[in-house]
């Protein structure tokens, strides 16, 4: 029975997610004294700095043009979308220790991954709770749209969460109230079970508000500075309790010092990033290439505007081709 159940679940997942991507090769035995084995499943940590001065100057110009309050977090979301767009082989989810490539939600037969980069972003609710909001299609949405959407949804989420927390704290503990709350507790447990089907296995139940892979293909974690002290704190979170293979932690601000031609000491502010990548999604070279691309976009934010224009033109060409096929 157990073996049959295992293969049944595996078959259902294959129908739902497709075939897993094999990123390793069998161990190789060359002779009695020399052999080669695959890299064990693990998380690769890459850290890099971003020129905060250049980033803030770009954001100031975008705020003046759009009137939208755009932050480095919004920039990071957009940069991740464009990085995945250039490296679509890394865009996917970890399910049952296997890597499954994300499919195009608009055309399952298409090899084009545009429009399927989903990112989750952390927001603080009071001081004790952190929640994640999923933003879809971040490679297609303009930076201003991402900022407006996230700000609106963050405000709404905090309002709902604060009311739920207040209701939970004011709950009575007597026997009658506990008996009255017994059925809601069962409903909550069932809902949590169904949520896990969406979170870890990508099943969607729209009527219950359960979305597939609510952590997205990448988690971006940042913490608001409540005490006003931008200390040089390096934040890094590693977790295997998620289907998102990449976790990006935005740390504190530090000063990068250097000597100029006159041997004078200069300092420039930098924003510290720490990237945790599950090695099951690709080779160490591919993972490093992802971080190089991401750092390039963050250090040269004007490249995002050029990439946006390329995608817009590609979408127009795709639309023209579809219209031509319909006319035929």
C-alpha positions as CSV (number, residue, x, y, z in Angstrom):
1,X,0.0,0.0,0.0
2,X,2.8,2.4,1.0
3,X,4.7,1.7,-2.2
4,X,1.5,2.2,-4.3
5,X,0.7,5.5,-2.5
6,X,4.3,6.7,-3.1
7,X,4.1,6.1,-6.9
8,X,0.6,7.5,-7.1
9,X,1.7,10.8,-5.5
10,X,4.8,10.8,-7.7
11,X,2.6,10.3,-10.8
12,X,0.2,13.1,-9.8
13,X,3.1,15.5,-9.2
14,X,4.5,14.7,-12.6
15,X,1.2,15.5,-14.2
16,X,1.0,18.7,-12.2
17,X,4.6,19.9,-12.4
18,X,6.1,18.0,-15.3
19,X,9.3,16.1,-15.1
20,X,12.0,17.1,-12.6
21,X,15.1,18.7,-14.0
22,X,18.1,16.4,-13.4
23,X,21.1,18.6,-12.6
24,X,23.5,15.9,-11.4
25,X,25.4,13.0,-13.1
26,X,26.1,9.6,-11.6
27,X,29.2,9.0,-9.7
28,X,32.2,8.2,-11.9
29,X,34.8,5.6,-11.1
30,X,37.9,6.1,-13.3
31,X,40.2,3.5,-11.8
32,X,41.0,2.1,-8.4
33,X,42.7,5.3,-7.2
34,X,40.6,8.0,-8.9
35,X,36.8,8.7,-8.8
36,X,34.4,11.6,-9.0
37,X,31.1,12.1,-7.2
38,X,28.2,14.6,-7.4
39,X,28.0,17.7,-5.3
40,X,25.8,17.0,-2.2
41,X,22.5,18.9,-2.0
42,X,23.2,22.1,-0.1
43,X,22.8,25.8,-0.1
44,X,25.4,28.1,-1.6
45,X,25.9,31.5,0.1
46,X,27.1,34.4,-1.9
47,X,27.5,37.9,-0.5
48,X,28.1,41.1,-2.4
49,X,27.9,44.9,-1.9
50,X,25.8,47.4,-3.9
51,X,26.7,51.0,-4.5
52,X,24.0,52.7,-2.4
53,X,24.8,56.2,-3.7
54,X,24.2,55.3,-7.3
55,X,21.1,53.3,-6.4
56,X,19.6,56.2,-4.4
57,X,20.3,58.7,-7.2
58,X,18.4,56.5,-9.6
59,X,15.5,56.0,-7.2
60,X,15.3,59.8,-6.6
61,X,15.0,60.4,-10.4
62,X,12.3,57.7,-10.7
63,X,10.3,59.2,-7.8
64,X,10.4,62.6,-9.5
65,X,9.2,61.2,-12.8
66,X,6.5,58.9,-11.4
67,X,5.5,60.4,-8.1
68,X,5.7,56.9,-6.6
69,X,7.8,56.2,-3.4
70,X,10.2,53.6,-4.8
71,X,12.6,51.9,-2.4
72,X,15.7,49.6,-2.8
73,X,13.4,46.6,-2.0
74,X,11.2,47.4,-5.0
75,X,14.4,47.7,-7.1
76,X,15.6,44.3,-5.9
77,X,12.3,42.7,-6.9
78,X,12.5,44.1,-10.4
79,X,16.2,43.2,-10.7
80,X,15.4,39.6,-9.6
81,X,12.7,39.4,-12.3
82,X,15.1,40.6,-15.0
83,X,17.8,38.2,-13.8
84,X,15.5,35.2,-14.0
85,X,14.4,36.5,-17.4
86,X,18.0,36.1,-18.7
87,X,18.6,32.8,-16.8
88,X,15.2,31.0,-17.2
89,X,16.7,27.6,-16.5
90,X,17.0,28.6,-12.8
91,X,13.4,29.7,-12.5
92,X,11.5,26.9,-10.7
93,X,10.6,25.2,-7.4
94,X,12.0,22.5,-5.1
95,X,9.4,19.8,-4.5
96,X,10.3,16.5,-2.8
97,X,14.0,17.2,-3.1
98,X,13.7,17.7,-6.9
99,X,13.9,20.8,-9.0
100,X,10.9,21.5,-11.3
101,X,11.1,24.3,-13.8
102,X,8.4,26.9,-13.7
103,X,6.0,26.7,-16.7
104,X,4.6,29.7,-18.5
105,X,1.2,30.4,-16.9
106,X,-0.1,32.0,-20.0
107,X,1.0,29.3,-22.5
108,X,1.9,25.9,-21.1
109,X,3.4,24.8,-24.4
110,X,5.7,27.8,-24.6
111,X,9.4,27.6,-23.7
112,X,9.4,31.3,-23.0
113,X,9.5,32.0,-19.3
114,X,8.5,35.7,-19.5
115,X,5.5,36.4,-17.2
116,X,6.2,33.6,-14.8
117,X,8.7,35.1,-12.3
118,X,7.0,35.3,-8.9
119,X,8.7,36.7,-5.9
120,X,7.7,36.8,-2.3
121,X,8.7,39.8,-0.1
122,X,8.8,40.1,3.7
123,X,6.8,42.7,5.5
124,X,6.8,43.5,9.3
125,X,3.4,43.3,11.1
126,X,3.9,45.0,14.4
127,X,7.3,44.1,15.9
128,X,6.7,40.4,16.6
129,X,5.5,39.1,13.2
130,X,6.9,38.9,9.7
131,X,4.7,37.9,6.7
132,X,5.5,37.2,3.1
133,X,3.6,38.8,0.1
134,X,3.8,37.2,-3.3
135,X,4.1,39.4,-6.3
136,X,3.7,37.7,-9.7
137,X,5.1,38.6,-13.1
138,X,7.8,40.9,-11.7
139,X,9.8,40.6,-14.9
140,X,6.9,42.1,-16.9
141,X,5.6,44.8,-14.5
142,X,7.2,48.2,-14.5
143,X,9.1,49.3,-11.4
144,X,6.5,51.9,-10.5
145,X,3.7,49.3,-10.7
146,X,5.6,46.9,-8.5
147,X,6.1,49.6,-5.9
148,X,2.4,50.7,-5.9
149,X,1.1,47.2,-5.8
150,X,3.4,46.2,-2.9
151,X,2.6,49.3,-0.8
152,X,-1.1,48.9,-1.3
153,X,-1.1,45.2,-0.4
154,X,1.2,45.7,2.5
155,X,-1.1,48.3,4.0
156,X,-4.1,46.0,3.5
157,X,-2.3,42.9,4.9
158,X,-1.1,44.8,8.0
159,X,-4.6,46.0,8.7
160,X,-6.1,42.5,8.5
161,X,-3.3,40.9,10.4
162,X,-3.5,43.5,13.3
163,X,-7.2,42.8,13.7
164,X,-6.6,39.1,13.7
165,X,-3.8,39.4,16.3
166,X,-6.0,41.7,18.5
167,X,-8.9,39.3,18.3
168,X,-6.6,36.4,19.3
169,X,-5.1,38.3,22.3
170,X,-8.6,39.2,23.6
171,X,-9.9,35.7,23.3
172,X,-11.6,34.3,26.4
173,X,-10.0,31.2,28.1
174,X,-13.1,29.9,29.9
175,X,-14.5,26.4,29.2
176,X,-17.6,27.7,27.3
177,X,-15.7,29.9,25.0
178,X,-13.2,27.1,24.3
179,X,-16.0,24.7,23.3
180,X,-17.5,27.4,21.1
181,X,-14.1,27.8,19.4
182,X,-13.6,24.1,18.8
183,X,-15.2,24.0,15.3
184,X,-13.2,27.1,14.1
185,X,-10.0,25.4,15.3
186,X,-10.8,22.4,13.2
187,X,-11.5,24.6,10.2
188,X,-8.2,26.4,10.8
189,X,-6.3,23.1,10.8
190,X,-7.9,21.9,7.6
191,X,-7.2,25.3,6.0
192,X,-3.5,25.0,7.1
193,X,-3.3,21.6,5.5
194,X,-4.8,22.9,2.2
195,X,-2.4,25.9,2.4
196,X,0.6,23.5,2.5
197,X,-0.6,21.9,-0.7
198,X,-0.3,25.3,-2.4
199,X,2.9,26.4,-0.6
200,X,4.9,23.2,-1.1
201,X,3.3,21.4,-4.0
202,X,1.9,24.2,-6.2
203,X,-1.8,23.3,-6.0
204,X,-4.3,26.2,-6.3
205,X,-7.7,26.4,-4.6
206,X,-9.0,29.9,-5.7
207,X,-12.3,29.6,-3.8
208,X,-10.4,29.3,-0.5
209,X,-7.8,31.9,-1.4
210,X,-5.0,29.3,-1.7
211,X,-2.4,30.2,-4.4
212,X,0.3,27.9,-5.8
213,X,3.8,28.3,-4.5
214,X,3.1,31.3,-2.3
215,X,6.8,31.8,-1.6
216,X,7.4,32.2,-5.4
217,X,10.6,31.2,-7.0
218,X,12.6,33.6,-4.8
219,X,12.1,35.1,-1.3
220,X,13.4,38.6,-0.6
221,X,13.8,39.3,3.1
222,X,14.3,42.7,4.5
223,X,13.7,44.3,7.9
224,X,12.6,47.9,8.5
225,X,15.0,49.9,10.6
226,X,12.8,50.9,13.6
227,X,15.5,52.3,15.8
228,X,17.2,54.5,13.2
229,X,20.5,52.7,13.6
230,X,21.9,51.6,10.2
231,X,24.5,49.3,11.7
232,X,26.7,47.1,9.6
233,X,24.6,44.0,10.2
234,X,24.9,41.1,7.8
235,X,21.6,39.2,7.6
236,X,21.5,35.7,6.1
237,X,18.6,33.3,6.4
238,X,18.8,29.7,5.2
239,X,15.7,27.5,5.1
240,X,14.8,24.2,3.6
241,X,11.2,24.7,4.7
242,X,10.2,26.4,1.4
243,X,9.8,25.5,-2.3
244,X,11.7,28.7,-3.2
245,X,15.3,27.7,-4.2
246,X,16.7,31.3,-3.8
247,X,16.5,33.5,-0.7
248,X,17.8,37.0,-0.9
249,X,18.6,38.9,2.4
250,X,19.1,42.6,2.3
251,X,21.4,43.6,5.2
252,X,22.6,46.8,6.7
253,X,24.5,49.8,5.3
254,X,28.3,50.0,5.7
255,X,31.1,52.2,4.4
256,X,33.5,51.0,1.7
257,X,36.8,52.8,2.1
258,X,39.4,53.3,-0.6
259,X,42.5,55.3,-1.5
260,X,42.4,57.8,-4.3
261,X,45.3,58.9,-6.5
262,X,46.4,61.5,-3.9
263,X,46.5,58.7,-1.3
264,X,43.5,60.2,0.5
265,X,41.0,58.0,2.2
266,X,37.5,58.1,0.7
267,X,34.4,56.3,1.7
268,X,31.2,55.4,-0.1
269,X,28.0,53.8,1.3
270,X,27.2,50.3,0.3
271,X,24.1,48.1,0.8
272,X,25.0,44.5,1.8
273,X,23.3,41.6,0.1
274,X,23.4,37.9,1.0
275,X,22.1,35.2,-1.4
276,X,21.3,31.7,-0.4
277,X,20.8,29.3,-3.4
278,X,19.8,25.7,-3.4
279,X,22.4,23.9,-5.5
280,X,19.8,21.5,-6.9
281,X,18.7,24.2,-9.3
282,X,22.1,24.3,-11.1
283,X,25.8,24.2,-11.0
284,X,27.9,26.4,-8.9
285,X,28.8,28.4,-12.0
286,X,25.1,29.0,-12.9
287,X,24.4,30.1,-9.3
288,X,27.3,32.5,-9.3
289,X,26.2,33.8,-12.7
290,X,22.8,34.6,-11.2
291,X,24.4,36.6,-8.5
292,X,26.7,38.4,-10.9
293,X,23.7,39.4,-13.1
294,X,21.7,40.6,-10.1
295,X,24.6,42.7,-8.8
296,X,25.1,44.2,-12.2
297,X,21.4,45.4,-12.3
298,X,21.6,46.8,-8.8
299,X,24.8,48.6,-9.4
300,X,23.6,49.9,-12.9
301,X,19.9,50.4,-12.4
302,X,19.5,52.2,-15.8
303,X,20.0,48.7,-17.4
304,X,16.5,47.8,-16.0
305,X,14.9,50.5,-18.1
306,X,16.6,49.1,-21.2
307,X,15.6,45.6,-20.4
308,X,12.0,46.7,-19.8
309,X,11.9,48.3,-23.3
310,X,13.2,45.1,-24.8
311,X,10.4,43.0,-23.1
312,X,7.8,45.5,-24.2
313,X,8.9,45.3,-27.8
314,X,9.0,41.5,-27.6
315,X,5.4,41.5,-26.3
316,X,4.3,43.7,-29.1
317,X,6.0,41.4,-31.7
318,X,4.3,38.4,-30.1
319,X,0.9,40.1,-30.1
320,X,1.4,40.9,-33.9
321,X,2.3,37.3,-34.6
322,X,-0.8,36.0,-32.8
323,X,-3.0,38.4,-34.7
324,X,-1.5,37.3,-38.0
325,X,-2.2,33.6,-37.1
326,X,-5.8,34.5,-36.2
327,X,-6.4,36.2,-39.5
328,X,-5.0,33.1,-41.4
